[in-house]
Each structure stands twice: as C-alpha cells, then as structure tokens.
Amino acid sequence: MSAAPLVGYSSSGSEDESEDGRQTRPEDGSHRRGQSPLPRQRFPVPDSVLNMFPGTEEVPEDDSTKHGGRVRTFPHERGNWATHVYVPYEAKEEFLDLLDVLLPHAQTYVPRLVRMEAFHLSLSQSVVLRHHWILPFVQALKARMASFQRFFFTANQVKIYTNQEKTRTFIGLEVTSGHAQFLDLVSEVDRVMEEFDLTTFYQDPSFHLSLAWCVGDARLQLEGQCLQELQAIVDGFEDAEVLLRVHIEQVRCKSGNKFFSMPLK
C-alpha cells in the first residue's frame, strides 16, 4: 500500500489567508495591537505518528509460498498489470473423471504435481500493460476477433511442458486438429501486441491444454515411461475422442484481476 504524504490542514474555517500565502489569526487578546506576538512553540511529532507515514513506497512482498511456490516472471510494479490472452475451457464432469485417473498415476512419478485450478489454451505470452492501456488493448482485441469464425479442435496428445525459466513443469494435452485455426487466432493477437509494442507469441507454438503442474523442472521423471503410460490412459478412456473434441466460442483476456470476453462469430 502506498504511503500518503503527511500534510497539514487548518483546524477550522475561521482562519484568513494573507496575500503572501501566510495564515493570520484574528486578534484574540493575547497581545496588544502594535506588539509583536510571542513566538509559538513547536512540539516534535511523535515517532509513533511518523512511522505511520514511511518516506518510501512500500514494495509488495513477493512470497512464493503464498501461491504454491510459483515465482513471478517479472517483478511487480504499481500500475503494471500482468495480461494474458487465451481460449477458456469449461471442464465437464467426464473430463474431470479422466483427470482423476491421469493425475494420481503421474503423481507416482512426481508426487508434488497438483491439478490446474482452471483450464485454457494460451494465445499470448504473459505481458505487462499499464492500467490506462487495458481498455484500448481489449477494444483492439475485440475488433480483431469480431469477424473470426468459431471452430472445433481436438487435444488428445499427452505432452510435458516447462515455462521459459524452467521453474515450473506442466502435463498437457496438445492440440492435434485445429492447429491452423489457432495459428490464425495468434496472428490476430500478435498484431494487437505489436500495436502496443508488446512481446508476440512463440514461434512454432505447441497449443495445449494444461492439466497439472509442479514447481521445478520435472521433465526427466515425467517423459519416457510415465508419458507413455499417461497416453495409454487417454487413448483407452471411454468416449475420449468425443470428450476431447472442443468447440471454441470465445477468446478471453485477463489483465490483473479483470476478465474480458470476446465472442467469436
């Protein structure tokens, strides 16, 4: 929380201000007209009051233990909003049933894996927007998305991912059909990113739906035997082909704690 400056206010409206900006009080009989008033004694401000208004702005504490050990990709700065463009996925009961089989099996290899709280497919990297640019950015996105047709995609290929810093590992389902349409979506999002001088998406991206994650680089434990077994679970799951075929109806943008929806045509 930013510190407010300690400023002085007049205690009543009975004071008059002289032309040079100094304040004078009406005669109160404490000295005769023509005589210099006695100097007022100034008392020091107690330390307990001064400590309420630190001279420097308080920097938010970045405690990774409060959010599962995740580390910020970029430092927090007041007025900067982390922004992300993505396709949301509303998990149905059958999808969660599949996850209830996949995750415990993966946890036999990496016990610290946890389920994602929400599911999506990214169309942008996480970028930083100044607060006053959020609405213009979203309006530009909506204009780009307005003529884009809805489409189906399938995500049924288990794959292991890490973030760029290798501080987090993800188990995901890679898109195996609908890839071209995702590239077209990213192309539109990238144009908006360029308008605002922001980082565009990855070259040759692997579009995917993240299922679970853990802190650290766990590729060595998850790739190979574990990956083959997870793929066998997906391939053998009842109605997996229908379950993992998804209809995209909208694109969303999350900026800080604000969400914006952009329906497709």
Disulfide bonds with the S-S distance in Angstrom:
none
